[in-house]
Amino acid sequence: MKKNVFRTVFMGMGIGLSIFALTGIIFNILYQGEFVLHDWSYTKMAISSMAVGVGFSLPSMVYRSRRLPFALKILIHMGIGCTVMLVTAAYVGWIPFEAGWKMSLVSILCEIIIAFLIWLGFSRYYKKLAVQMNEKIKEKNGQDNT
């Protein structure tokens, strides 16, 4: 169990940092190489990206439960993850409150949509993996019977 927790935490940190790096590249391209962060912003954002990654990865362990309905698993996982993400985003400055409530709302909605798109990608990947594993099991059971 501890091994799974550590692996899940580090995988979440890695995904969070990967998304942070890709976002940094996009902003650097948009600002034509003049994207500059001041006052420890880079460090705060990198640590925050790891925290958001853990905020989404650790609650994903709820999917291992056989007792909870799938919809409740999604609610727990994404509820905790989005809460961590939004609190962190507000703290670090990823939500542009100074631009007004409309821009802030758009930013929040974009962050939530991106989180669900990432969830959807992982969900499809693991569903496909389960189908492949079931096919292999059927093939192996079929070969044993012949």
Backbone as CSV, one residue per row, in Angstrom:
resi,resn,N_x,N_y,N_z,CA_x,CA_y,CA_z,C_x,C_y,C_z
1,MET,0.819,-1.195,0.000,0.000,0.000,0.000,0.865,1.262,0.000
2,LYS,1.916,1.292,0.866,2.800,2.462,0.922,3.475,2.703,-0.422
3,LYS,3.860,1.605,-1.073,4.515,1.712,-2.375,3.573,2.373,-3.377
4,ASN,2.298,1.981,-3.352,1.318,2.571,-4.262,1.099,4.053,-3.966
5,VAL,1.085,4.417,-2.684,0.889,5.816,-2.315,2.064,6.651,-2.807
6,PHE,3.287,6.190,-2.566,4.460,6.936,-3.019,4.485,7.049,-4.545
7,ARG,4.175,5.953,-5.219,4.159,5.974,-6.677,3.090,6.953,-7.180
8,THR,1.933,6.934,-6.567,0.843,7.830,-6.960,1.220,9.282,-6.715
9,VAL,1.834,9.567,-5.569,2.252,10.934,-5.247,3.286,11.427,-6.254
10,PHE,4.302,10.620,-6.527,5.353,11.050,-7.449,4.859,11.135,-8.889
11,MET,3.932,10.268,-9.255,3.345,10.362,-10.588,2.550,11.665,-10.705
12,GLY,1.792,12.012,-9.675,1.040,13.267,-9.674,1.951,14.473,-9.747
13,MET,3.047,14.431,-8.996,4.009,15.538,-9.038,4.608,15.662,-10.441
14,GLY,4.934,14.537,-11.043,5.510,14.551,-12.388,4.542,15.102,-13.418
15,ILE,3.293,14.701,-13.328,2.289,15.208,-14.268,2.084,16.699,-14.036
16,GLY,1.999,17.119,-12.765,1.843,18.540,-12.458,2.995,19.366,-13.000
17,LEU,4.218,18.881,-12.833,5.387,19.604,-13.342,5.442,19.585,-14.863
18,SER,4.997,18.497,-15.473,4.969,18.443,-16.939,3.990,19.466,-17.496
19,ILE,2.821,19.558,-16.892,1.832,20.543,-17.333,2.372,21.952,-17.091
20,PHE,3.048,22.158,-15.967,3.657,23.453,-15.667,4.691,23.818,-16.739
21,ALA,5.525,22.860,-17.106,6.554,23.129,-18.123,5.921,23.450,-19.473
22,LEU,4.917,22.683,-19.877,4.249,22.948,-21.154,3.558,24.305,-21.152
23,THR,2.925,24.650,-20.039,2.289,25.958,-19.921,3.338,27.066,-20.012
24,GLY,4.469,26.868,-19.362,5.560,27.847,-19.437,6.061,28.030,-20.857
25,ILE,6.175,26.937,-21.592,6.603,27.017,-22.987,5.587,27.809,-23.809
26,ILE,4.310,27.537,-23.598,3.252,28.256,-24.332,3.318,29.750,-24.026
27,PHE,3.440,30.109,-22.738,3.524,31.525,-22.384,4.795,32.163,-22.941
28,ASN,5.893,31.427,-22.940,7.136,31.959,-23.486,7.002,32.229,-24.985
29,ILE,6.297,31.350,-25.695,6.050,31.564,-27.126,5.133,32.766,-27.318
30,LEU,4.053,32.838,-26.522,3.111,33.959,-26.646,3.777,35.306,-26.369
31,TYR,4.702,35.321,-25.409,5.417,36.560,-25.055,6.709,36.714,-25.849
32,GLN,6.893,35.905,-26.887,8.036,35.960,-27.792,9.377,35.944,-27.046
33,GLY,9.495,35.049,-26.101,10.740,34.872,-25.375,10.961,35.858,-24.249
34,GLU,9.984,36.675,-23.968,10.125,37.703,-22.927,9.264,37.408,-21.697
35,PHE,8.908,36.158,-21.481,8.094,35.791,-20.322,9.005,35.715,-19.100
36,VAL,8.806,36.629,-18.162,9.678,36.739,-16.998,8.836,36.671,-15.727
37,LEU,9.334,35.933,-14.757,8.670,35.841,-13.452,9.568,36.487,-12.403
38,HIS,8.962,37.164,-11.438,9.698,37.870,-10.399,9.260,37.389,-9.015
39,ASP,10.071,37.758,-8.023,9.718,37.565,-6.616,9.347,36.116,-6.289
40,TRP,10.186,35.191,-6.673,10.016,33.781,-6.378,8.791,33.155,-7.045
41,SER,8.220,33.822,-8.041,7.013,33.311,-8.701,7.234,31.940,-9.327
42,TYR,8.393,31.758,-9.961,8.670,30.466,-10.596,8.655,29.344,-9.562
43,THR,9.346,29.555,-8.451,9.418,28.535,-7.407,8.036,28.261,-6.821
44,LYS,7.283,29.324,-6.539,5.926,29.157,-5.997,5.053,28.377,-6.966
45,MET,5.157,28.703,-8.241,4.334,28.024,-9.241,4.752,26.574,-9.437
46,ALA,6.042,26.295,-9.407,6.517,24.918,-9.557,6.049,24.065,-8.376
47,ILE,6.201,24.582,-7.165,5.744,23.853,-5.973,4.229,23.686,-6.015
48,SER,3.534,24.732,-6.447,2.076,24.662,-6.548,1.645,23.636,-7.586
49,SER,2.376,23.541,-8.684,2.062,22.544,-9.707,2.205,21.132,-9.151
50,MET,3.232,20.919,-8.337,3.393,19.616,-7.699,2.239,19.360,-6.734
51,ALA,1.844,20.378,-5.972,0.738,20.230,-5.023,-0.566,19.897,-5.749
52,VAL,-0.813,20.563,-6.857,-2.027,20.276,-7.638,-1.961,18.855,-8.195
53,GLY,-0.792,18.449,-8.666,-0.631,17.079,-9.155,-0.947,16.058,-8.080
54,VAL,-0.449,16.296,-6.877,-0.744,15.393,-5.752,-2.219,15.497,-5.372
55,GLY,-2.775,16.719,-5.456,-4.188,16.929,-5.140,-5.122,16.149,-6.041
56,PHE,-4.679,15.870,-7.254,-5.476,15.045,-8.159,-5.081,13.573,-8.092
57,SER,-3.794,13.283,-7.916,-3.360,11.885,-7.984,-3.713,11.090,-6.733
58,LEU,-3.520,11.663,-5.575,-3.781,10.914,-4.348,-5.256,10.521,-4.203
59,PRO,-6.204,11.429,-4.438,-7.605,11.009,-4.353,-8.014,10.000,-5.426
60,SER,-7.197,9.840,-6.471,-7.535,8.869,-7.515,-7.500,7.441,-6.973
61,MET,-6.911,7.265,-5.810,-6.862,5.934,-5.211,-8.261,5.450,-4.821
62,VAL,-9.232,6.365,-4.806,-10.609,6.000,-4.483,-11.168,5.019,-5.522
63,TYR,-10.612,5.020,-6.726,-11.099,4.123,-7.775,-10.781,2.660,-7.472
64,ARG,-9.944,2.417,-6.509,-9.612,1.039,-6.129,-10.690,0.411,-5.256
65,SER,-11.584,1.246,-4.718,-12.670,0.746,-3.877,-13.718,0.046,-4.738
66,ARG,-14.170,-1.083,-4.269,-15.228,-1.807,-4.976,-16.601,-1.492,-4.391
67,ARG,-16.628,-0.814,-3.253,-17.891,-0.548,-2.570,-18.581,0.727,-3.031
68,LEU,-17.821,1.690,-3.527,-18.402,2.975,-3.896,-18.877,2.973,-5.349
69,PRO,-20.002,3.613,-5.615,-20.439,3.750,-7.012,-19.458,4.627,-7.788
70,PHE,-19.354,4.371,-9.087,-18.386,5.081,-9.929,-18.606,6.593,-9.885
71,ALA,-19.866,7.023,-9.930,-20.154,8.463,-9.908,-19.645,9.106,-8.624
72,LEU,-19.759,8.419,-7.499,-19.258,8.949,-6.231,-17.730,8.994,-6.227
73,LYS,-17.104,8.009,-6.841,-15.644,8.014,-6.962,-15.175,9.241,-7.743
74,ILE,-15.877,9.525,-8.842,-15.528,10.696,-9.659,-15.713,11.966,-8.837
75,LEU,-16.825,12.053,-8.122,-17.111,13.235,-7.309,-16.043,13.450,-6.239
76,ILE,-15.641,12.397,-5.561,-14.600,12.499,-4.530,-13.274,12.911,-5.162
77,HIS,-12.877,12.191,-6.205,-11.587,12.447,-6.852,-11.515,13.863,-7.420
78,MET,-12.469,14.204,-8.255,-12.437,15.509,-8.924,-12.792,16.642,-7.964
79,GLY,-13.628,16.358,-6.973,-13.951,17.385,-5.987,-12.732,17.815,-5.194
80,ILE,-11.991,16.836,-4.702,-10.767,17.143,-3.945,-9.734,17.789,-4.871
81,GLY,-9.535,17.188,-6.050,-8.542,17.716,-6.987,-8.833,19.144,-7.417
82,CYS,-10.077,19.413,-7.792,-10.437,20.770,-8.231,-10.360,21.768,-7.088
83,THR,-10.716,21.337,-5.880,-10.611,22.232,-4.717,-9.155,22.612,-4.474
84,VAL,-8.267,21.616,-4.467,-6.836,21.888,-4.289,-6.343,22.802,-5.405
85,MET,-6.746,22.514,-6.640,-6.306,23.308,-7.779,-6.779,24.761,-7.654
86,LEU,-8.051,24.975,-7.324,-8.584,26.339,-7.272,-8.023,27.136,-6.103
87,VAL,-7.858,26.497,-4.952,-7.261,27.196,-3.806,-5.813,27.565,-4.136
88,THR,-5.087,26.626,-4.712,-3.694,26.875,-5.096,-3.615,27.956,-6.168
89,ALA,-4.500,27.877,-7.164,-4.511,28.873,-8.250,-4.791,30.270,-7.715
90,ALA,-5.690,30.372,-6.750,-5.992,31.678,-6.153,-4.785,32.199,-5.376
91,TYR,-4.110,31.320,-4.659,-2.954,31.709,-3.852,-1.779,32.162,-4.722
92,VAL,-1.508,31.419,-5.790,-0.323,31.671,-6.612,-0.551,32.787,-7.632
93,GLY,-1.803,33.012,-7.999,-2.081,34.070,-8.960,-2.458,33.590,-10.343
94,TRP,-2.827,32.307,-10.461,-3.237,31.787,-11.750,-4.641,32.268,-12.135
95,ILE,-5.384,32.742,-11.154,-6.703,33.314,-11.420,-6.524,34.830,-11.400
96,PRO,-6.815,35.490,-12.503,-6.549,36.937,-12.607,-7.647,37.786,-11.950
97,PHE,-7.681,37.780,-10.636,-8.708,38.541,-9.917,-8.668,40.032,-10.256
98,GLU,-7.465,40.547,-10.517,-7.327,41.971,-10.820,-7.969,42.342,-12.157
99,ALA,-8.262,41.346,-12.999,-8.877,41.593,-14.304,-10.403,41.626,-14.221
100,GLY,-10.943,41.432,-13.033,-12.390,41.474,-12.869,-12.996,40.086,-12.696
101,TRP,-14.256,40.092,-12.286,-14.909,38.817,-11.970,-15.179,37.983,-13.220
102,LYS,-15.452,38.598,-14.360,-15.724,37.830,-15.577,-14.480,37.064,-16.031
103,MET,-13.357,37.745,-16.048,-12.115,37.091,-16.454,-11.718,36.012,-15.439
104,SER,-11.952,36.286,-14.176,-11.666,35.298,-13.133,-12.533,34.061,-13.322
105,LEU,-13.804,34.268,-13.602,-14.722,33.153,-13.817,-14.320,32.344,-15.047
106,VAL,-13.959,33.029,-16.121,-13.497,32.336,-17.331,-12.260,31.500,-17.017
107,SER,-11.341,32.050,-16.251,-10.119,31.350,-15.874,-10.447,30.105,-15.043
108,ILE,-11.337,30.269,-14.077,-11.733,29.135,-13.228,-12.392,28.048,-14.067
109,LEU,-13.308,28.434,-14.943,-13.980,27.454,-15.799,-12.997,26.744,-16.719
110,CYS,-12.043,27.482,-17.272,-11.023,26.865,-18.128,-10.192,25.849,-17.349
111,GLU,-9.815,26.195,-16.130,-9.023,25.276,-15.312,-9.810,24.008,-15.005
112,ILE,-11.101,24.155,-14.701,-11.941,22.985,-14.394,-12.143,22.136,-15.645
113,ILE,-12.373,22.770,-16.787,-12.551,22.034,-18.042,-11.278,21.263,-18.389
114,ILE,-10.128,21.911,-18.247,-8.861,21.234,-18.526,-8.672,20.041,-17.589
115,ALA,-9.011,20.216,-16.309,-8.894,19.110,-15.350,-9.772,17.933,-15.764
116,PHE,-11.004,18.216,-16.202,-11.890,17.130,-16.619,-11.430,16.498,-17.931
117,LEU,-10.837,17.272,-18.829,-10.303,16.699,-20.061,-9.133,15.761,-19.762
118,ILE,-8.290,16.154,-18.827,-7.186,15.279,-18.417,-7.744,14.013,-17.776
119,TRP,-8.756,14.175,-16.912,-9.409,13.017,-16.287,-9.983,12.098,-17.360
120,LEU,-10.644,12.684,-18.356,-11.250,11.904,-19.435,-10.182,11.118,-20.201
121,GLY,-9.039,11.747,-20.454,-7.948,11.057,-21.134,-7.447,9.859,-20.336
122,PHE,-7.236,10.047,-19.039,-6.808,8.933,-18.188,-7.884,7.856,-18.111
123,SER,-9.127,8.278,-18.001,-10.235,7.332,-17.917,-10.307,6.453,-19.159
124,ARG,-10.187,7.072,-20.317,-10.216,6.300,-21.570,-9.017,5.372,-21.681
125,TYR,-7.858,5.851,-21.262,-6.649,5.028,-21.313,-6.813,3.773,-20.452
126,TYR,-7.268,3.958,-19.210,-7.402,2.813,-18.304,-8.537,1.889,-18.722
127,LYS,-9.584,2.426,-19.331,-10.663,1.576,-19.836,-10.144,0.712,-20.981
128,LYS,-9.369,1.323,-21.880,-8.786,0.582,-22.997,-7.836,-0.498,-22.483
129,LEU,-7.051,-0.146,-21.467,-6.125,-1.102,-20.877,-6.878,-2.283,-20.270
130,ALA,-7.992,-2.019,-19.595,-8.799,-3.087,-18.991,-9.367,-4.009,-20.070
131,VAL,-9.834,-3.430,-21.180,-10.362,-4.242,-22.284,-9.262,-5.146,-22.835
132,GLN,-8.064,-4.586,-23.022,-6.943,-5.381,-23.534,-6.576,-6.511,-22.563
133,MET,-6.576,-6.209,-21.283,-6.241,-7.237,-20.289,-7.297,-8.340,-20.285
134,ASN,-8.566,-7.961,-20.381,-9.632,-8.963,-20.421,-9.519,-9.845,-21.657
135,GLU,-9.152,-9.251,-22.790,-8.964,-10.035,-24.013,-7.825,-11.027,-23.843
136,LYS,-6.734,-10.594,-23.238,-5.589,-11.494,-23.001,-5.988,-12.647,-22.077
137,ILE,-6.779,-12.332,-21.051,-7.240,-13.373,-20.132,-8.116,-14.378,-20.871
138,LYS,-9.030,-13.878,-21.709,-9.909,-14.773,-22.491,-9.082,-15.634,-23.423
139,GLU,-8.074,-15.038,-24.069,-7.210,-15.808,-24.976,-6.473,-16.897,-24.204
140,LYS,-5.953,-16.546,-23.055,-5.206,-17.519,-22.256,-6.126,-18.627,-21.760
141,ASN,-7.315,-18.272,-21.301,-8.278,-19.293,-20.840,-8.738,-20.175,-21.995
142,GLY,-8.875,-19.587,-23.171,-9.273,-20.363,-24.353,-8.198,-21.329,-24.781
143,GLN,-6.928,-20.910,-24.641,-5.813,-21.766,-25.027,-5.652,-22.910,-24.039
144,ASP,-5.942,-22.662,-22.750,-5.804,-23.696,-21.740,-6.842,-24.794,-21.932
145,ASN,-7.996,-24.459,-22.496,-9.091,-25.426,-22.658,-8.916,-26.310,-23.883
146,THR,-8.027,-25.937,-24.788,-7.861,-26.719,-26.009,-6.856,-27.808,-25.868
